[in-house]
Amino acid sequence: MTIITLTTDLGMKDSYLASVKGSIYTQLPEVKIVDICNQISAFNIQEASFILRNCYKDFPIGTVHIISVDDELSIENEHLAVKQDGHYFIGPDNGLFSLLFNEMKPEKIIKLNITQTSNCQTFATKNIFVPAACHLARGGTMEIIGVEIKDFNIKKMELKSVFNNNILKGSVISIDSYGNVISNITKKEFLQYNKNDSFAIFFGREDEKINVICNKYKDVPIAEKLAIFGENNLLQIAINQGRANKLLGLKIHEIIRIEFK
């Protein structure tokens, strides 16, 4: 059974999401629709790319991923179908794909030229992305729905952590539904610079620090703060059964630094 996933900022409150799903089922009654996340913050391509990048490889080869964030068609914001790792991705050329693939070169990029059956120019998800996704889910070729291009028109760079004078400095890039604060500091970077297994992680107020990396959240008592590398190998600041973002006052773009001794 073919799978079509949805990563959008359409929300759960209005009729938009239901219209998208209804349109997919009308064209492909047997398809399986998986909601990755439909509550992306409005126009936040960084959040959408982060969430999708962390899970798309868990889906079967041939899965089609619709990404609908800031997708209104314009000269600067065209629509693409992209093939990478045996998966298909459909969305706007607004910098999202360069963030999603993080400097990897996709196998193929197609600029969509699907003719809309609706006069509505503001609902690309339903009127352009859905027909393209259903075509690919049926086994259709990418060339039928567009023209191949060499690269994305708009590229955006992901913020990287910086190491200087035995200090690894990063920032908060995401907060999950549990309130865990996720940074852009990778486990690989931490192991590279942690020569003596002696360090301190500082964040928020200067009196907030952690000196150990946990293997699981329950390594500390309930309501105690901890640092842990999640499944995506990014450093998290968390609280066992608590919301670290609220209790520690951490927000997106807050600085997190590790001082090595």
MOQUI-V273272 format. One record per residue. RES is the residue in three letters. SS is DSSP state (H for helix, E for strand, C for the rest). Layout:
BEGIN
res->RES ss->SS
res->RES ss->SS
END
This chain:
BEGIN
res->MET ss->C
res->THR ss->C
res->ILE ss->E
res->ILE ss->E
res->THR ss->E
res->LEU ss->E
res->THR ss->E
res->THR ss->E
res->ASP ss->C
res->LEU ss->C
res->GLY ss->C
res->MET ss->C
res->LYS ss->C
res->ASP ss->C
res->SER ss->C
res->TYR ss->H
res->LEU ss->H
res->ALA ss->H
res->SER ss->H
res->VAL ss->H
res->LYS ss->H
res->GLY ss->H
res->SER ss->H
res->ILE ss->H
res->TYR ss->H
res->THR ss->H
res->GLN ss->H
res->LEU ss->C
res->PRO ss->C
res->GLU ss->C
res->VAL ss->C
res->LYS ss->E
res->ILE ss->E
res->VAL ss->E
res->ASP ss->E
res->ILE ss->E
res->CYS ss->E
res->ASN ss->C
res->GLN ss->C
res->ILE ss->C
res->SER ss->C
res->ALA ss->C
res->PHE ss->C
res->ASN ss->C
res->ILE ss->H
res->GLN ss->H
res->GLU ss->H
res->ALA ss->H
res->SER ss->H
res->PHE ss->H
res->ILE ss->H
res->LEU ss->H
res->ARG ss->H
res->ASN ss->C
res->CYS ss->C
res->TYR ss->H
res->LYS ss->H
res->ASP ss->H
res->PHE ss->C
res->PRO ss->C
res->ILE ss->C
res->GLY ss->C
res->THR ss->C
res->VAL ss->E
res->HIS ss->E
res->ILE ss->E
res->ILE ss->E
res->SER ss->E
res->VAL ss->C
res->ASP ss->C
res->ASP ss->C
res->GLU ss->C
res->LEU ss->C
res->SER ss->C
res->ILE ss->C
res->GLU ss->C
res->ASN ss->C
res->GLU ss->C
res->HIS ss->E
res->LEU ss->E
res->ALA ss->E
res->VAL ss->E
res->LYS ss->E
res->GLN ss->E
res->ASP ss->C
res->GLY ss->C
res->HIS ss->E
res->TYR ss->E
res->PHE ss->E
res->ILE ss->E
res->GLY ss->E
res->PRO ss->E
res->ASP ss->C
res->ASN ss->C
res->GLY ss->C
res->LEU ss->H
res->PHE ss->H
res->SER ss->H
res->LEU ss->H
res->LEU ss->H
res->PHE ss->H
res->ASN ss->C
res->GLU ss->C
res->MET ss->C
res->LYS ss->C
res->PRO ss->C
res->GLU ss->C
res->LYS ss->E
res->ILE ss->E
res->ILE ss->E
res->LYS ss->E
res->LEU ss->E
res->ASN ss->C
res->ILE ss->C
res->THR ss->C
res->GLN ss->C
res->THR ss->C
res->SER ss->C
res->ASN ss->C
res->CYS ss->C
res->GLN ss->C
res->THR ss->C
res->PHE ss->C
res->ALA ss->H
res->THR ss->H
res->LYS ss->H
res->ASN ss->H
res->ILE ss->H
res->PHE ss->H
res->VAL ss->H
res->PRO ss->H
res->ALA ss->H
res->ALA ss->H
res->CYS ss->H
res->HIS ss->H
res->LEU ss->H
res->ALA ss->H
res->ARG ss->C
res->GLY ss->C
res->GLY ss->C
res->THR ss->C
res->MET ss->H
res->GLU ss->H
res->ILE ss->H
res->ILE ss->H
res->GLY ss->E
res->VAL ss->E
res->GLU ss->E
res->ILE ss->E
res->LYS ss->C
res->ASP ss->C
res->PHE ss->C
res->ASN ss->C
res->ILE ss->C
res->LYS ss->C
res->LYS ss->C
res->MET ss->C
res->GLU ss->C
res->LEU ss->C
res->LYS ss->C
res->SER ss->C
res->VAL ss->E
res->PHE ss->E
res->ASN ss->E
res->ASN ss->C
res->ASN ss->C
res->ILE ss->E
res->LEU ss->E
res->LYS ss->E
res->GLY ss->E
res->SER ss->E
res->VAL ss->E
res->ILE ss->E
res->SER ss->E
res->ILE ss->E
res->ASP ss->C
res->SER ss->C
res->TYR ss->C
res->GLY ss->C
res->ASN ss->C
res->VAL ss->E
res->ILE ss->E
res->SER ss->E
res->ASN ss->E
res->ILE ss->E
res->THR ss->E
res->LYS ss->H
res->LYS ss->H
res->GLU ss->H
res->PHE ss->H
res->LEU ss->H
res->GLN ss->H
res->TYR ss->H
res->ASN ss->C
res->LYS ss->C
res->ASN ss->C
res->ASP ss->C
res->SER ss->C
res->PHE ss->E
res->ALA ss->E
res->ILE ss->E
res->PHE ss->E
res->PHE ss->E
res->GLY ss->C
res->ARG ss->C
res->GLU ss->C
res->ASP ss->C
res->GLU ss->C
res->LYS ss->E
res->ILE ss->E
res->ASN ss->C
res->VAL ss->C
res->ILE ss->E
res->CYS ss->E
res->ASN ss->C
res->LYS ss->C
res->TYR ss->H
res->LYS ss->H
res->ASP ss->H
res->VAL ss->C
res->PRO ss->C
res->ILE ss->C
res->ALA ss->C
res->GLU ss->C
res->LYS ss->E
res->LEU ss->E
res->ALA ss->E
res->ILE ss->E
res->PHE ss->E
res->GLY ss->C
res->GLU ss->C
res->ASN ss->C
res->ASN ss->C
res->LEU ss->E
res->LEU ss->E
res->GLN ss->E
res->ILE ss->E
res->ALA ss->E
res->ILE ss->E
res->ASN ss->C
res->GLN ss->C
res->GLY ss->E
res->ARG ss->C
res->ALA ss->H
res->ASN ss->H
res->LYS ss->H
res->LEU ss->H
res->LEU ss->C
res->GLY ss->C
res->LEU ss->C
res->LYS ss->C
res->ILE ss->C
res->HIS ss->C
res->GLU ss->C
res->ILE ss->E
res->ILE ss->E
res->ARG ss->E
res->ILE ss->E
res->GLU ss->E
res->PHE ss->E
res->LYS ss->C
END
